Amino acid sequence: MESVTAPEPTGASVRLRPEIAALPPYRQGRPAPADGYKLSSNENPFPPLPGVVAAVAASANEINRYPDATALTLREKLADRYGVSADEVLVGVGSVSLLAQFIAAAAGPGDEVVYSWRSFEAYPGLVTVAGATSVVVGNRDDHGHDLEAMAAAVTDRTRVAIVCSPNNPTGVIVTAAEFEAFMARVPRDLLVLLDEAYIEFVRDEASVDGRTLIGRHPNLVMLRTFSKAYGLAGLRVGYAIGPVPILDAAHSTAIPLGVTGTATAAALASLEPAAEAELLERVGVIAARRDRLRDALVAQGWPVPQAQGNFVWLPTGDATADVAERLFEAGLVTRAFPPDGIRVSVGEEESVDTLLRILGELVPASQEGHHA
Ligand SMILES: *Cc1c(COP(=O)(O)O)cnc(C)c1O
């Protein structure tokens, strides 16, 4: 008679990769209360433009078909704008997907990926999923990237370096001069990913701008997204511009057909001159609101670093959870990164008054009177 073994009663009935099983399970952030504001995901507070909604609605008539596998129409449009060929543009399911694709294309077990920390919270998981190892370099005291230390951390095992400007969650830019010096110092066969998810919000003229570097480095790829400035976070579409062989490799590591026809239709509609002008005007409104918010916080005594994205960083240290809770009680959902600080998105105008009222009551004692 055959012996029948009962299956394991736990979830551990299959052999998972240990480094994956050890990753913290994803927990959705708290939704904003009905009369509150969601300032936790750096979303655009403006509703979609009617023309974009119309393009999305029209795309519904074709959902029985698979999308174009390479989003050629959108690539051509972007290629035209950036003065490159369509083969030098890769469209992805948001730039998070593109980051995953490039990392998987270049780094595997035994390889290293260098980035600054604290930076975008997705980086560590993407590196681990690729089987590679993260090498993190602490931010400078001003919360910007320490590019000299990052260059010094590159070894013959390093396959990718990620530079995020403006840095999420701290808001600090990398300057063009700093970036040039970094590119001159790292090996020409090291893939450098310049993550510019917030470039449209930058008003500091010293900032690096990937657009001015196109064609100048055989190892540089620039990543941009429609999620933030263009307000399409829910549709998942971003793009990379860089050398064709690197983009071809990153196309190979993508899950096929992820970019939907609806997403490309919305992106194309957003690039129509009238629509884009309106979207960029909104970006201007948010950038101005950000500057007012940061100036007011600094005047209250908060040591908020330079803020060039659509968010501000509060270095709350050990008080992070308490401050985030107080904001939540006032209807403001923010993103807390204990024990470092809190990232607050620049959202609806009405959220700013509440924010300043609550934070005005919570200025850290050590900061009071240190008005910069
Ligand atoms: C939001 C963000 C992205 C892009 O997100 P997608 O919605 O996937 O395009 C990429 N990098 C950083 C640093 C971000 O904050």
The ligand as a Gaussian input file, in Angstrom:
#p B3LYP/6-31G(d) Opt

LIG

0 1
 C        7.420000      57.594000      -8.755000
 C        8.837000      57.204000      -9.078000
 C        9.162000      56.466000     -10.208000
 C        8.201000      56.091000     -11.262000
 O        7.124000      55.432000     -10.984000
 P        6.229000      54.830000     -12.139000
 O        4.867000      55.196000     -11.694000
 O        6.518000      53.382000     -12.116000
 O        6.620000      55.456000     -13.436000
 C       10.481000      56.181000     -10.493000
 N       11.446000      56.603000      -9.682000
 C       11.192000      57.318000      -8.599000
 C       12.319000      57.800000      -7.778000
 C        9.885000      57.631000      -8.247000
 O        9.652000      58.325000      -7.149000

